[in-house]
Amino acid sequence: MKINLYSGFLIGLLACVFVSCDLGTTGNVVNVYSHRHYPIDQELFSEFERETGIRVNVVSATADELITRLELEGERSPADLLITVDAGNLHKAKTAGLLQSVSSSKVEEVVPPRLRDSENYWFAYTYRARAIAFAPDRIDAATISTYEKLARLDLGARVVMRSSENPYNQSLMASIVAHLGSEQATEWCRGLTGNFARNPRGNDRDQIKAVAAGQADVTVCNTYYVAKLGESPNAEEREVFNKIEVLFPNQQDRGTHINISGVGVTRHAPNKDNAVKMLEFLISAPVQHRLSVENHEYPVRDDVELSPYLELWGEFLIDTLSLEKLGEFNAPAVRIMDECGWM
């Protein structure tokens, strides 16, 4: 009895941590659990409300927190949609039985198979490249043209990276494991961490700023962070953008690693029809255009205008590794990062 009471307490507590406890489970609503943190998201949710008359309730937290909440809530969960910024987290949610397969001709016609779950449990609605940003006046692009070259012994302490706890780096590491195997991936990780100019700290923008400031010569980052610096109202941040260049690694072999913002309908969604409408809204041409032009994310559609920054960097070869592998290889990736001292 104590266990049941304690579990009930946890469910109630988690249900009130981030928002009020009165999320609607009936009526014309859709409840979104989201790991995204961009201002444009709330604008799009408001636009969806105006277009459809469906009220959008949003719970914001980390992916791990949201997944834990869904597990504890079980059949009583008010959530209709789970949005995360990493395919590995969506795979984790699917494996935990927290999502359901969805059939929508509108979505399936737009989102290519490589950008969705093989059983339609989740779909990408944007993607981003995990590219290399470097100081062209201090390092030759040819010496860092692949992820593997960042681990070369002769490169020296010229690399800065954010923490291994970050899902973007975990998924990059998972892709390395998938391509090279655990043994070679471990060697790569040891070489990379041996080339760190400092202990990992800060976000992607902090790594780019460190390169521009001469604290290091190269980093790995999501492309939209570079674009955000370029359009910043802060002159110092725009100067950071002017001091670095973007390189898409592994263009002569497997291609550049990408990750996604993706969405899945939850297993016990009380408003499934509204959830599917939101999913279809997110992959619509007007929304895809805004996400690209205003937030510098790559659209899943091929018929919308790109951000000027994405146009500037041009087309690139994308790693064709199944995004599901990023979740499947997460555990060995994290283990290897821990073994190598990637903090």
Secondary structure as the mmCIF struct_conf table of DSSP 4:
data_model
#
loop_
_struct_conf.conf_type_id
_struct_conf.id
_struct_conf.beg_label_comp_id
_struct_conf.beg_label_asym_id
_struct_conf.beg_label_seq_id
_struct_conf.end_label_comp_id
_struct_conf.end_label_asym_id
_struct_conf.end_label_seq_id
HELX_RH_AL_P HELX_RH_AL_P1 LYS A 2 VAL A 17
BEND BEND1 PHE A 18 VAL A 19
BEND BEND2 CYS A 21 CYS A 21
BEND BEND3 THR A 26 ASN A 28
STRN STRN1 VAL A 29 SER A 34
HELX_RH_AL_P HELX_RH_AL_P2 PRO A 39 THR A 52
STRN STRN2 ARG A 55 SER A 60
HELX_RH_AL_P HELX_RH_AL_P3 ALA A 63 GLU A 73
HELX_RH_3T_P HELX_RH_3T_P1 GLY A 74 ARG A 76
STRN STRN3 LEU A 81 THR A 84
BEND BEND4 VAL A 85 VAL A 85
HELX_RH_AL_P HELX_RH_AL_P4 ALA A 87 THR A 95
TURN_TY1_P TURN_TY1_P1 ALA A 96 GLY A 97
STRN STRN4 LEU A 99 LEU A 99
HELX_RH_AL_P HELX_RH_AL_P5 SER A 105 VAL A 110
BEND BEND5 VAL A 111 VAL A 111
HELX_RH_3T_P HELX_RH_3T_P2 PRO A 113 LEU A 115
STRN STRN5 ARG A 116 ARG A 116
TURN_TY1_P TURN_TY1_P2 SER A 118 GLU A 119
BEND BEND6 ASN A 120 TYR A 121
STRN STRN6 PHE A 123 PHE A 134
TURN_TY1_P TURN_TY1_P3 PRO A 136 ARG A 138
BEND BEND7 ILE A 139 ILE A 139
HELX_RH_3T_P HELX_RH_3T_P3 ALA A 141 ILE A 144
BEND BEND8 SER A 145 THR A 146
TURN_TY1_P TURN_TY1_P4 TYR A 147 TYR A 147
HELX_RH_3T_P HELX_RH_3T_P4 GLU A 148 ALA A 151
HELX_RH_3T_P HELX_RH_3T_P5 LEU A 153 LEU A 155
BEND BEND9 ALA A 157 ALA A 157
STRN STRN7 VAL A 159 VAL A 160
TURN_TY1_P TURN_TY1_P5 SER A 164 GLU A 165
BEND BEND10 ASN A 166 ASN A 166
HELX_RH_AL_P HELX_RH_AL_P6 PRO A 167 LEU A 180
HELX_RH_AL_P HELX_RH_AL_P7 SER A 182 GLY A 194
TURN_TY1_P TURN_TY1_P6 ASN A 195 ASN A 195
STRN STRN8 PHE A 196 PHE A 196
BEND BEND11 ALA A 197 ARG A 198
BEND BEND12 GLY A 202 GLY A 202
HELX_RH_AL_P HELX_RH_AL_P8 ASP A 204 ALA A 212
TURN_TY1_P TURN_TY1_P7 ALA A 213 GLY A 214
BEND BEND13 GLN A 215 GLN A 215
BEND BEND14 ASP A 217 ASP A 217
STRN STRN9 VAL A 218 ASN A 222
HELX_RH_AL_P HELX_RH_AL_P9 THR A 223 GLY A 230
TURN_TY1_P TURN_TY1_P8 GLU A 231 GLU A 231
BEND BEND15 PRO A 233 ASN A 234
HELX_RH_AL_P HELX_RH_AL_P10 ALA A 235 LYS A 243
STRN STRN10 GLU A 245 LEU A 247
BEND BEND16 PRO A 249 PRO A 249
TURN_TY1_P TURN_TY1_P9 GLN A 251 ARG A 254
STRN STRN11 THR A 256 THR A 256
STRN STRN12 ILE A 258 VAL A 265
STRN STRN13 THR A 266 THR A 266
TURN_TY1_P TURN_TY1_P10 ARG A 267 HIS A 268
TURN_TY1_P TURN_TY1_P11 PRO A 270 ASN A 271
HELX_RH_AL_P HELX_RH_AL_P11 LYS A 272 LEU A 282
TURN_TY1_P TURN_TY1_P12 ILE A 283 ILE A 283
BEND BEND17 SER A 284 SER A 284
HELX_RH_AL_P HELX_RH_AL_P12 ALA A 285 ASN A 295
HELX_LH_PP_P HELX_LH_PP_P1 GLU A 297 GLU A 297
STRN STRN14 TYR A 298 PRO A 299
BEND BEND18 VAL A 300 VAL A 300
BEND BEND19 ASP A 302 VAL A 304
HELX_LH_PP_P HELX_LH_PP_P2 GLU A 305 SER A 307
HELX_RH_AL_P HELX_RH_AL_P13 PRO A 308 TRP A 313
HELX_LH_PP_P HELX_LH_PP_P3 LEU A 317 LEU A 317
STRN STRN15 ILE A 318 ILE A 318
HELX_LH_PP_P HELX_LH_PP_P4 ASP A 319 ASP A 319
BEND BEND20 LEU A 321 LEU A 321
TURN_TY1_P TURN_TY1_P13 LEU A 323 LEU A 323
HELX_RH_AL_P HELX_RH_AL_P14 GLU A 324 GLU A 328
TURN_TY1_P TURN_TY1_P14 PHE A 329 PHE A 329
HELX_RH_AL_P HELX_RH_AL_P15 ASN A 330 GLU A 339
TURN_TY1_P TURN_TY1_P15 CYS A 340 GLY A 341
#
